[in-house]
Amino acid sequence: MPPSWTEREELASGAFAAERAAELPFVSKRRAEEADPEELADRPLLTPHPPSVTEARASYACHPLPDAAPHGRPIAIDELFLPGVYCKTQAAIAGLAAAVADRLERARQAARLSVLRAAADQNASAAERKTLETVLARHATHFPQTRVWGPKRQPEWARGLVWDCRDPTACVLLRPSGADNLVADDVNRTFFAREGKALDWPDAEMLRQIVGGGGVEGDSQCELATVVMRHRSGLRDNIGPVADSIDADAVPARGWISTGHGCHLPFVPGRCVAKNCVSKERYKASAGGAVSSVTKWRVTTDDSMGAVDPDGRSTGSRNDGLFREHWPPTLLPKPQTLAEAVAIVQTVARARGLKLGDSQAKRVTLWAIDLADAYRRLGVQFT
C-alpha cells in the first residue's frame, strides 16, 4: 500500500491482521470449501449483468391544434401564458444567467489576482492588484430563488400540451421525434437493429427507442409546469470547475449545448433544472510509481428535487413523475460472481496446459470498458 494513503495507519496498528485472522460468523461450510478443479474447469462463466426483459410500448402521438387556439396566424410565445406572466419567466432566467456570469467573472478575476500576488515584480502589478481586490470585495450577484408557473398560469387552450418555441414569434405544437422526424444523436441505428435481431435481445423497449429514431424517453408524467430553479450550493461555490465543464461541452463538434435562445424558453412548458457540482477524490500513479490524490469535479443535474417558490407555488420533480413499473431493476454483478469468474479462468488456463506459476495465475484481473459520455451521445425524445 502506498505510504501516502491514510489507510496505511490501519495496517501498522495490527487491526487489519486481526480482522483478517478472525473467523467469519456467517460463512457456510460449502462456501468455506474449495471448489473441485475439474468441476470448476467445466463450469460456464456466469452472466454478470442479465439484460432487462421489456415489451415495446406505443410511440408518442401528435396532438391537433386546440379549437380555442389562434388559427390562421403565428402564435407568439407570450400568448402561451396569461398576460404579464412570460415577462416574469424571462426575468427569472435573466437573473439566473447574470448570477452565473458574475460568479464566472469573479473566478477569473480571483485567478488573475493570485497570479499577480505571486509575481516577482510587485510594483508592476500593484495598480491592477488593487483594482481586482476592490472588485472582489464587492458582494457577488445574488442567485434568484426558484420560480414556478403551473398550468393555471396559461390560457386553457394552451394547457396540457408541449409547444415548440424555438422561434418565439411562431410557436407550434411540438412534433414528437421518430422515424419521420429523427432525433439528432451519434447512434448507429443499423448496428442496434442488426445485433438486436441476431442476439434476440429481450429489451424490446430499449431497441424501439434507439432503432426507431425517436430517442430515449424519460417517460415522466410530471406536471407540465414552467420552472426556473435556483442552482445548488455546490455549483454556486465551485464555479471554476463548472466553467471548465461548460467550455468542454460547448465545443461545436460535440453539440451537447445549444445556444442562441437568450432568455426565451425553447419549449413551453419548460424546466430550467437545478445543477450541482460535486467532487470526488481519485488516486493516480506517476511514472515512478508514486501515488497521489487528485480532486475530480463533476457537474450534475438534480432531477429529483421538487420546486417551491417564495409565493408558495410548487411542483414535483421530473423523477417524481416516473412510472416505477416501467423501469426494470438494475442488476449489477455481485462480488462473488466476479471472484468465481476469475477462479474459472485460472482453472481453465491450468487445465489447458498453460504453464503458469502461482504468481502469474493470480494476475488474472477484472476489467471493463468505460463508454465515455455514452448517454450524452443518445438523442432524447422531444416530448
Backbone hydrogen bonds, N-H to C=O, Kabsch-Sander energy under -0.5 kcal/mol:
donor,donor_aa,acceptor,acceptor_aa,energy
5,W,2,P,-1.6
8,R,5,W,-1.4
9,E,6,T,-1.5
10,E,7,E,-1.0
11,L,7,E,-1.0
12,A,8,R,-2.0
13,S,9,E,-1.5
14,G,10,E,-0.5
14,G,11,L,-1.0
15,A,10,E,-0.7
16,F,10,E,-1.2
18,A,14,G,-1.9
19,E,15,A,-2.3
20,R,16,F,-2.3
21,A,17,A,-1.9
22,A,18,A,-1.1
27,V,24,L,-0.6
32,A,28,S,-1.4
33,E,29,K,-0.8
33,E,30,R,-0.7
40,L,36,D,-2.7
41,A,37,P,-2.3
42,D,38,E,-1.2
43,R,39,E,-0.6
43,R,40,L,-0.6
54,T,52,S,-0.6
54,T,202,P,-1.9
69,A,66,P,-1.3
75,I,171,C,-0.5
76,A,74,P,-0.6
77,I,168,P,-2.6
79,E,76,A,-1.4
80,L,77,I,-1.6
81,F,78,D,-1.2
82,L,153,R,-2.6
85,V,82,L,-2.1
86,Y,82,L,-0.6
88,K,84,G,-0.5
88,K,85,V,-0.7
89,T,85,V,-1.6
90,Q,86,Y,-2.4
91,A,87,C,-2.0
92,A,88,K,-2.1
93,I,89,T,-2.1
94,A,90,Q,-2.8
95,G,91,A,-2.4
96,L,92,A,-2.0
97,A,93,I,-2.6
98,A,94,A,-2.5
99,A,95,G,-2.0
100,V,96,L,-2.1
101,A,97,A,-2.6
102,D,98,A,-2.4
103,R,99,A,-2.1
104,L,100,V,-2.4
105,E,101,A,-2.4
106,R,102,D,-2.4
107,A,103,R,-2.0
108,R,104,L,-2.0
109,Q,105,E,-2.5
110,A,106,R,-2.5
111,A,107,A,-2.0
112,R,108,R,-2.3
113,L,109,Q,-2.5
114,S,110,A,-2.0
115,V,111,A,-1.7
116,L,112,R,-2.3
117,R,113,L,-2.5
118,A,114,S,-1.2
119,A,116,L,-1.0
122,Q,120,A,-1.3
125,S,121,D,-0.7
125,S,122,Q,-0.6
126,A,123,N,-0.9
129,R,125,S,-2.6
130,K,126,A,-2.3
131,T,127,A,-2.1
132,L,128,E,-2.5
133,E,129,R,-2.7
134,T,130,K,-2.0
135,V,131,T,-2.2
136,L,132,L,-2.7
137,A,133,E,-1.2
138,R,134,T,-0.6
138,R,135,V,-1.1
147,R,228,V,-2.5
149,W,226,T,-2.8
153,R,150,G,-2.2
154,Q,151,P,-1.9
158,A,155,P,-1.4
159,R,155,P,-0.7
159,R,156,E,-0.8
161,L,158,A,-0.9
163,W,161,L,-0.5
163,W,268,V,-3.5
164,D,172,V,-3.6
165,C,163,W,-0.8
165,C,266,P,-2.6
170,A,167,D,-2.2
171,C,75,I,-3.6
172,V,164,D,-1.8
174,L,162,V,-2.8
178,G,181,N,-1.2
181,N,178,G,-1.5
183,V,213,G,-2.3
186,D,377,R,-2.4
189,R,187,V,-1.2
192,F,188,N,-1.7
193,A,189,R,-2.5
194,R,190,T,-2.5
195,E,191,F,-2.9
196,G,192,F,-2.2
197,K,193,A,-1.6
198,A,194,R,-2.4
199,L,195,E,-2.6
200,D,197,K,-0.6
201,W,196,G,-2.3
204,A,54,T,-1.2
204,A,202,P,-1.9
207,L,203,D,-1.7
208,R,204,A,-2.1
209,Q,205,E,-2.0
210,I,206,M,-2.2
211,V,207,L,-2.8
212,G,207,L,-0.6
212,G,208,R,-1.7
213,G,210,I,-0.7
215,G,209,Q,-1.6
216,V,379,G,-2.6
221,Q,321,G,-3.2
225,A,223,E,-2.2
226,T,149,W,-2.7
227,V,225,A,-0.5
227,V,270,G,-2.1
228,V,147,R,-2.3
229,M,227,V,-0.5
229,M,272,C,-2.4
232,R,275,K,-2.4
235,L,232,R,-0.8
236,R,232,R,-1.9
237,D,233,S,-2.4
238,N,234,G,-0.7
242,V,238,N,-1.2
243,A,239,I,-2.4
244,D,240,G,-1.9
245,S,241,P,-2.0
246,I,242,V,-2.6
247,D,243,A,-2.6
248,A,244,D,-1.9
249,D,245,S,-2.3
250,A,246,I,-1.9
251,V,248,A,-0.8
254,R,251,V,-1.8
255,G,251,V,-1.6
256,W,249,D,-0.9
257,I,249,D,-0.5
264,H,261,H,-2.1
268,V,163,W,-1.9
272,C,227,V,-3.3
273,V,271,R,-1.1
276,N,300,T,-2.4
278,V,298,R,-2.5
280,K,296,K,-2.1
282,R,294,V,-3.3
284,K,292,S,-2.5
286,S,290,A,-2.7
289,G,286,S,-1.8
292,S,284,K,-2.5
294,V,282,R,-3.3
296,K,280,K,-2.8
296,K,294,V,-0.6
298,R,278,V,-2.4
300,T,276,N,-2.6
302,D,274,A,-2.6
303,D,301,T,-1.1
306,G,304,S,-0.6
307,A,315,T,-2.6
309,D,313,R,-2.7
312,G,309,D,-2.4
315,T,307,A,-2.1
319,N,303,D,-2.3
321,G,317,S,-0.7
321,G,318,R,-0.9
322,L,319,N,-1.5
324,R,322,L,-0.9
326,H,323,F,-1.9
327,W,324,R,-1.4
331,L,329,P,-0.8
332,L,330,T,-0.9
338,L,334,K,-1.8
339,A,335,P,-2.5
340,E,336,Q,-2.4
341,A,337,T,-2.0
342,V,338,L,-1.9
343,A,339,A,-2.1
344,I,340,E,-2.3
345,V,341,A,-2.2
346,Q,342,V,-2.4
347,T,343,A,-2.3
348,V,344,I,-2.8
349,A,345,V,-2.1
350,R,346,Q,-1.7
351,A,347,T,-2.5
352,R,348,V,-1.8
353,G,350,R,-1.7
354,L,349,A,-2.1
356,L,354,L,-1.6
361,A,357,G,-2.8
362,K,358,D,-1.8
363,R,360,Q,-1.5
364,V,361,A,-1.3
370,D,368,A,-0.6
371,L,369,I,-0.8
372,A,370,D,-1.2
374,A,371,L,-1.7
377,R,373,D,-0.8
377,R,374,A,-1.1
378,L,375,Y,-1.1
381,Q,216,V,-2.7
